[in-house]
Amino acid sequence: MKKIISVLIVCCCLTIVAAPAALAADQPVAKSVSEEALLNVNSADALKLTELPGIGEVTAARIVTYRDENGPFQSVDEMIKIKGIGPKVLAKIRPLITI
């Protein structure tokens, strides 16, 4: 009888210890930057683009002009064609933008 009670107690303890881990496994992992927080460079106006690091009013205006003349960006890498956006600036803004 003592053996059965001991086994039941151990099973209950294991269930209590394992329950939080099982619940945590079901929850989705939060992203560092949510998709909603990303700035869509194909629809953002110049004012919104200036919120990006390294993008001032002049560069933001160039982005909008480029987009108006060439159509929507097909990839983030295409932004390197804009004067004022070099590899360093693109690396800073890449995690913050979407197409």
N, C-alpha and C positions, 0 to 999 in steps of 0.2 A: 504494500500500500504506500509506503514511504517513497518507493521508487517511482510509482506512477505520479504521485504529487510532485516529486522533484522534476520529473520530465515535463509535466504540465507547466510548472513555474518557469523552467528554462524556455519552453516554447512561447509562453506569454512574453517573457523578457525579450526574446529575439524578435517577436512580432512588433513590439513597441519600438525597439531600436531600428528595425528595418523599415518601418512605415514612413518616416520622413524622407528617407532616401528614395523610396518607391514613388512618393508623391512628387518629389523634385524632378525625377526623371520624366514625368509626364508634362511638365511645364516647358514651354518654348524658351529658348535662350534669347534674351534681349540683345539687340544689335547696338553697337556703340552709337551709331547714327541711324535713326529710323529713316525709312524711305520717304516719309512725309516731310522730314526735315531737309531733304536734299533739294537743292535749287535746280530747277529745270532751265537750262540755258537756252532752250528753244522757245520758251514762253516768257521768261523773266524780262522786265523792262530794265532800262539803264540804272535807275535808282536802286532796284533790288540787287543788281549785279555788283554795285559798289560795296555791298555788305561783305563780299568775298575778300579774303586777305590778299593784298597785292593788286587789287583791281580798283583803280580810281575812276573818276568821272570820264576822263579821256578814253581809257581802255574800255570802259563799259560802253561808251558810245561806239567805239570801233567794233565791239562784239555785235551790237544791234545792227550796225551798218552792214557788217559781213553777212549776218544772218538774213537781212533784207535782200541783199544782192545775190546771195548764193543759195538761199533756201535753208531749211533747218540743218543743224549739225547732224552728221551721221554717226560721229563718235566723239568722245571727249578729246582724243588726240588731235582732232582737226583744229582745235582751238589754238594749237601751236602756230598756226598760220597767221594769227592776228598779232600785229605789231604791239609790243608791250607784254606779251605772254610768252615767256621763255620756259625752258624745262623746270626751273626752280619754282616759278609761279604756278605752273601747271601741276607740279607735285603737291603744292600747298592746297590748291583748290580741288584737285581730283576727288578726295573723299567727301567733298561737300556738294558736288554737282551731279546732275544726271542729264541724260539726253531724252 
